[in-house]
Amino acid sequence: MSAILSADDLNDFISPGVACIKPVETLPAAPPQPSSNEDEVILDGQQPSSSAKANAPAEISLTDCLACSGCVTTAEAVLVSLQSHAEVLSVLDSAPALKVVGPDATGKLAVEGLENEDARLFVASVSPQTRASLAAACGGRRSEQDAGRMLENLLSGSNGLPSGGEWNNGFAWVFDTNVAREATLVLGADEVLGSSTPGVAAPSKPILASSCPGWVCYAEKTHPHVLPHISKVKSPQALMGTLLKTTLSRKLGIPPSRIWHLAVMPCFDKKLEASREELTDEVWEGSGQPGRGVRDVDCVITSKEILMLAESRGLSFFDIPAEPSPARSPAVFPDEKLRHFLSPRKNKDKPPRTAGTSGGLLYHILQAKAAQIPGSEIQINRGRNADVVEYTISLNGEAVFKAARYYGFRNIQNLVRRLKPARPSRMPGGKPFGSARRPTGKSASLDYSYVEVMACPGGCTNGGGQIKVDDPIILERKNFSGKPGPQEQKDWLAEVDEAYFSGPESEAAAENGGRNGDDGGDAAVGGMSHSYIHDTLAHWSEVTGIGLDKLAFTSYREVISDVGKEITDTERVVQLAGKVGGGW
């Protein structure tokens, strides 16, 4: 989302589009705009009011906005617009960066530049969906791995962002969020299969995925009855942010406020996730309760904004070399075991297509459950469309485990309706009514143990922040004679998916290096050792002195939306001021 909204005009109301989450009939009509307004915000397909015809309106597409309860509030829009490529450059150019030097003869690291109170240590993490989108935008000339190296060179190489700006600052480390994803896969499988973490209460069955912030926002605002079902495991973005902030602050002896973490994601909603009060140092270091502390993820930009970030420094992302920068000397990560965990693994198996493009949590849970039941088989049953798929693990023809995949809000609506509890009848002796009173079989979702829920049809490679077929760079490369339609977008998404799943075939026994090696007889699931992940997480907890219940898990709460309510400008300003420091 571009920063087209500001705090100058907080009395606007962005009404829902035709295919929005909540029907338009449930919302009151938008109040007429005073003729004195200088600007008017309209949506795609709407006509500007007569009072604003003389001015050029700012257009916002709901497909690029927040997947909230039926509208995008002003405060949320401003909150998201604060995280942008311009903010990245502003922070980089604000003061000289902190530098990690060493180790010295005793093996200790030191941090230079602490005397400048504005100086910070810069670290970044990049999602595989972003790399796939950028690889496809290269016209098939680059693989996802190539796009990852290009991103690393942009963020930290001598010919990237550090080549410009007042202080020539770059990022000390650029990590792959896939390593955090592996931890969420293991913790998610433990949660579903009954191996709970001390201090963390298991969600109610069926357990619903929590890594999609658009879906979580929708549930918190409109369907609080499903919150007890949502997985408490942090998303890969959130987990990576907590791991970096806690480890670096503890090992280097600097406060988390001196560490600035950038996440590159496929989704605009990830900006809103980064602003949650549950994902700050107030939870893991302060009171243990959500609060307006230091964020674990300071800024989120999307795949599209990477191109804008490069252009702002006078660079073309597509001209950045895919080979490691010879002049780059990355800092030494201060913990050896976590350094091995965060380092990319060579000869790593690419995920199978059946795992999907959203991290493969459902696939991993199915594989882990099937491994517990020798002789079992996984059956797949496609639902009413390609974004609804049901999975059954059966033994000798009898179902022992059921799960499903629900992508896209149209399908999510059907899911939450089935989970809605029955309401008692007001008539004396009347039967309860609602979804929960349906006979078994007509409410199949209640039989699921786990449901992978994602807001975007097709999964995370189709996120709102991804490069689209109608973006100028792709229009130029594709030489379309006219405006690309749905089929062209579908073909483009197939190219992105191909980049996401592509990669060199690896050996059956992957190069271990202490990562997936001898693990006491623990069988790897999908090429991943659960015991290695558990051991690494336990080491992380020991290093930081914080329990895993605070490090790796989060919480949710009902959010009272202000849609249709009379709220003064003063109240909106107070809300916005509170949200700038963390929270919704």
Residue pairs with C-beta under 8 A, 6 or more apart in sequence:
1 60
1 64
1 65
1 77
1 80
1 81
1 268
1 271
2 81
2 84
3 81
3 82
3 84
3 86
4 58
4 60
4 81
5 41
5 58
5 74
5 77
5 78
5 81
6 78
6 81
7 78
7 573
7 576
9 37
9 38
9 39
10 74
10 75
10 569
10 572
10 573
10 576
11 74
11 569
11 572
12 33
12 40
12 41
12 74
13 30
13 31
13 71
13 74
14 41
14 43
14 60
14 65
14 71
14 72
14 73
14 74
14 77
15 24
15 27
15 30
15 43
15 71
16 22
16 24
16 27
16 62
16 70
16 71
17 43
17 44
17 45
17 62
18 24
18 45
20 62
20 70
20 71
21 67
21 68
21 69
21 70
21 218
21 222
21 409
21 413
22 69
22 70
22 222
26 70
27 70
27 71
27 563
27 564
28 564
32 49
33 40
33 49
33 51
33 52
34 51
35 51
37 51
37 52
38 55
39 52
39 55
39 57
39 58
40 48
40 49
40 51
40 52
40 55
40 57
40 58
41 57
41 58
41 60
42 48
42 57
42 58
42 59
42 60
43 59
43 60
43 61
43 62
44 59
44 60
44 61
44 62
48 57
60 72
60 77
62 72
63 464
64 268
64 464
64 465
65 72
65 77
65 268
65 464
66 72
66 76
66 77
66 80
66 214
66 217
66 268
66 269
66 272
67 214
67 215
67 217
67 218
67 269
67 409
67 455
68 76
68 214
68 217
68 218
68 221
68 561
69 217
69 218
69 221
69 222
69 561
69 563
70 222
70 561
70 563
71 563
73 561
73 562
73 563
74 572
74 576
75 572
75 575
75 576
75 579
76 272
76 584
78 576
79 271
79 272
79 275
79 576
79 579
79 580
79 584
80 268
80 271
80 272
82 580
83 271
83 274
83 299
83 300
83 301
84 299
84 301
84 305
85 301
85 305
85 306
85 308
85 309
85 312
86 312
87 299
88 262
88 299
88 301
88 309
89 161
89 165
89 309
89 312
89 313
91 120
91 260
91 298
91 299
92 122
92 161
92 165
92 167
92 169
92 170
93 165
93 166
93 167
93 169
94 118
95 116
95 118
95 119
95 120
95 167
96 113
96 116
96 119
96 167
96 169
97 113
97 119
97 120
97 121
97 122
97 167
97 169
97 170
97 172
98 111
98 112
98 113
98 114
98 119
98 120
98 121
98 254
98 258
99 111
99 112
99 113
99 172
99 331
100 109
100 110
100 111
100 112
100 121
100 172
100 252
100 331
100 332
100 334
101 109
101 110
101 111
101 112
101 331
102 108
102 109
102 110
102 332
103 109
103 332
104 110
109 251
109 252
109 332
109 334
111 121
111 252
111 253
111 254
113 119
114 254
114 258
119 258
120 258
120 259
120 260
121 172
121 248
121 252
121 254
121 258
121 259
121 260
122 169
122 170
122 171
122 172
122 260
122 262
123 171
123 172
123 173
123 174
123 175
123 244
123 248
123 259
123 260
123 261
123 262
124 155
124 156
124 171
124 173
124 174
124 175
124 261
124 262
124 263
124 264
125 174
125 175
125 176
125 177
125 180
125 237
125 240
125 241
125 244
125 261
125 262
125 263
125 264
126 148
126 151
126 152
126 174
126 175
126 176
126 177
126 263
126 264
127 177
127 236
127 237
127 263
127 264
127 265
127 266
127 460
128 144
128 176
128 177
128 178
128 500
129 265
129 266
129 303
129 357
129 460
129 461
129 463
129 466
129 496
129 500
130 151
130 264
130 265
130 266
130 302
130 303
130 306
130 466
131 144
131 145
131 147
131 148
131 151
131 499
132 144
132 147
132 357
132 461
132 496
132 497
132 499
132 500
133 266
133 303
133 461
133 466
133 467
133 496
133 499
134 142
134 147
134 150
134 151
134 303
134 306
134 317
134 467
135 142
135 143
135 144
135 146
135 147
135 499
136 467
136 492
136 495
136 496
136 498
136 499
137 307
137 318
137 467
137 473
137 474
137 477
138 146
138 147
138 318
139 477
140 495
142 150
142 322
143 499
143 502
143 503
144 499
144 500
144 502
144 503
145 503
146 322
147 322
147 499
148 176
149 321
149 322
149 323
149 324
150 317
150 320
150 321
150 322
151 174
151 264
151 306
152 174
152 324
153 159
153 160
153 320
153 321
153 322
153 324
153 325
153 328
154 160
154 161
154 306
154 309
154 310
154 315
154 317
154 320
155 161
155 170
155 171
155 174
155 262
156 162
156 170
156 171
156 172
156 173
156 174
156 325
156 328
156 330
157 170
157 320
157 325
157 327
157 328
158 325
158 327
158 328
159 320
159 321
159 325
160 170
160 310
160 313
160 315
160 320
160 325
161 169
161 170
161 171
161 309
161 313
162 168
162 169
162 170
163 313
163 315
164 313
164 314
165 313
171 262
172 330
172 331
173 330
173 331
173 333
173 342
175 240
175 244
175 342
176 344
177 236
177 237
177 240
177 263
178 236
179 240
179 341
179 342
179 344
180 236
180 237
180 239
180 240
180 243
181 236
181 359
182 528
182 533
183 236
183 239
183 533
183 536
183 537
183 552
184 211
184 233
184 234
184 235
184 236
184 239
184 359
184 361
185 359
185 360
185 361
185 364
185 526
185 528
186 528
186 530
186 533
186 534
187 197
187 233
187 537
187 552
187 553
188 209
188 231
188 233
188 361
188 364
188 365
189 364
189 365
189 368
189 369
189 525
189 530
190 196
190 197
191 197
191 202
191 203
191 207
191 231
191 232
191 233
192 207
192 365
192 369
192 449
192 450
193 365
193 368
193 369
193 372
194 202
196 202
197 548
197 549
197 552
197 553
198 547
198 548
198 549
199 547
199 548
199 549
200 232
200 548
200 549
200 553
201 232
203 228
203 229
203 230
203 231
203 232
204 228
204 229
205 229
205 448
205 449
206 229
206 419
206 445
206 446
206 447
206 448
206 449
206 450
206 451
207 229
207 230
207 231
207 449
207 450
207 451
208 219
208 226
208 229
208 230
208 231
208 450
208 451
208 453
209 215
209 230
209 231
209 361
209 362
209 450
209 451
209 452
209 453
209 454
210 216
210 230
210 231
210 232
210 233
210 234
210 235
210 554
210 556
211 235
211 236
211 358
211 359
211 361
212 235
212 267
212 269
212 358
212 453
212 454
212 455
212 456
212 460
213 235
213 267
213 269
213 270
213 272
213 273
214 267
214 269
214 455
214 456
215 412
215 453
215 454
215 455
216 230
216 273
216 556
217 269
217 272
217 559
218 409
218 412
218 455
219 226
219 227
219 230
219 416
219 556
220 227
220 556
220 557
220 558
220 559
221 559
221 561
222 561
223 416
223 420
224 558
225 416
225 419
225 420
225 421
226 416
226 419
227 556
227 557
227 558
229 419
230 556
232 553
232 554
232 555
233 239
233 552
233 553
233 554
234 242
234 279
234 552
234 553
234 554
235 273
236 359
237 263
237 265
237 270
237 273
237 274
237 297
237 300
238 273
238 279
238 296
238 297
238 554
239 552
240 263
240 297
241 261
241 263
241 274
241 279
241 295
241 296
241 297
242 279
242 284
242 296
242 551
242 552
243 338
243 540
243 551
244 259
244 261
244 296
245 256
245 259
245 261
245 281
245 294
245 296
246 256
246 284
246 285
246 540
246 544
246 546
246 551
247 334
247 335
247 338
247 540
247 543
247 544
248 254
248 259
248 334
249 255
249 256
249 258
249 259
250 543
250 544
250 545
251 334
251 335
251 543
252 334
255 294
256 281
256 285
256 294
257 294
260 298
260 299
261 295
261 296
261 297
261 298
261 299
262 297
262 298
262 299
262 300
262 301
263 270
263 274
263 297
263 299
263 300
263 301
264 300
264 301
264 302
264 303
264 306
265 300
265 301
265 302
265 463
265 465
266 302
266 303
266 460
266 461
266 463
266 464
266 465
266 466
267 302
267 456
267 460
267 463
267 464
267 465
268 302
268 463
268 464
268 465
269 455
269 464
270 300
270 302
270 465
271 300
272 584
273 279
273 297
273 300
274 295
274 296
274 297
274 298
274 299
274 300
275 295
275 579
275 582
275 583
275 584
276 290
276 554
276 582
276 583
276 584
277 290
277 291
277 292
277 293
277 582
277 583
277 584
278 290
278 554
278 555
278 556
279 295
279 296
279 297
279 554
280 290
280 291
280 292
280 293
280 294
280 295
280 296
280 582
281 293
281 294
281 296
282 288
282 289
282 290
282 291
282 292
282 293
282 582
283 289
283 290
283 291
283 293
283 550
283 554
284 544
284 546
284 550
284 551
285 293
285 546
286 293
288 550
290 555
290 583
291 582
292 578
292 581
292 582
292 583
293 582
294 582
295 582
301 309
302 463
302 464
302 465
302 466
303 463
303 465
303 466
303 467
304 465
304 466
304 467
304 471
305 465
306 317
307 317
307 467
307 473
310 316
310 317
310 320
332 339
333 339
333 342
335 543
337 536
337 539
338 536
338 539
338 540
338 543
340 513
340 514
340 515
341 515
341 536
345 510
345 511
345 513
345 515
345 516
346 511
346 513
347 504
347 506
347 507
347 510
347 511
348 506
348 510
348 527
349 506
349 510
349 526
349 527
350 501
350 502
350 503
350 506
351 360
351 363
351 501
351 526
352 363
352 501
353 497
353 501
354 363
355 363
355 364
356 362
356 363
356 405
356 452
356 459
357 458
357 459
357 460
357 461
357 462
357 497
357 500
357 501
358 407
358 452
358 454
358 459
358 460
359 460
360 526
361 452
362 391
362 403
362 405
362 450
362 452
363 526
364 525
364 526
364 528
365 403
365 450
366 378
366 391
366 393
366 401
366 403
367 525
367 526
368 525
368 530
369 393
369 401
370 376
370 377
370 378
370 393
371 523
371 525
373 393
373 395
373 400
373 401
375 395
375 396
376 393
376 394
376 395
376 400
377 393
377 394
377 395
378 391
378 392
378 393
379 391
379 392
379 393
379 394
380 389
380 390
380 391
381 389
381 390
381 391
381 392
382 388
382 389
382 390
383 389
383 390
383 404
383 411
385 411
387 405
387 406
387 407
387 408
387 411
387 457
387 458
388 404
388 405
388 406
388 407
388 411
389 404
389 405
390 402
390 403
390 404
390 405
390 444
391 402
391 403
391 404
391 405
392 399
392 401
392 402
393 399
393 400
393 401
393 402
394 400
401 449
402 444
402 447
402 448
402 449
403 448
403 449
403 450
403 451
403 452
404 445
404 448
404 450
404 451
404 452
405 451
405 452
406 412
406 414
406 415
406 451
406 452
406 453
406 454
407 453
407 454
407 455
407 456
407 457
407 458
407 459
408 454
408 455
408 456
408 457
409 455
412 453
412 455
415 445
415 451
415 453
417 435
418 435
418 438
418 443
418 444
418 445
418 446
419 435
419 445
419 446
420 434
420 435
420 436
421 434
421 435
421 436
422 432
422 433
422 434
422 435
422 436
422 437
423 432
423 433
423 434
424 430
424 432
425 431
425 432
425 433
431 437
435 443
436 443
436 446
440 446
440 447
445 451
454 460
456 462
456 463
456 464
458 493
461 493
461 496
461 497
461 500
462 493
462 496
466 496
467 473
467 474
468 474
468 489
468 492
469 475
469 478
469 484
469 488
469 489
469 491
469 492
470 483
470 484
470 489
474 492
475 484
478 484
478 488
480 488
484 492
510 516
510 527
512 518
515 529
515 532
516 524
516 527
516 528
516 529
516 532
517 529
517 532
519 529
519 531
519 532
520 531
522 529
522 530
522 531
522 532
524 530
537 548
537 551
537 552
538 548
540 548
540 551
541 547
541 548
541 551
544 551
559 584
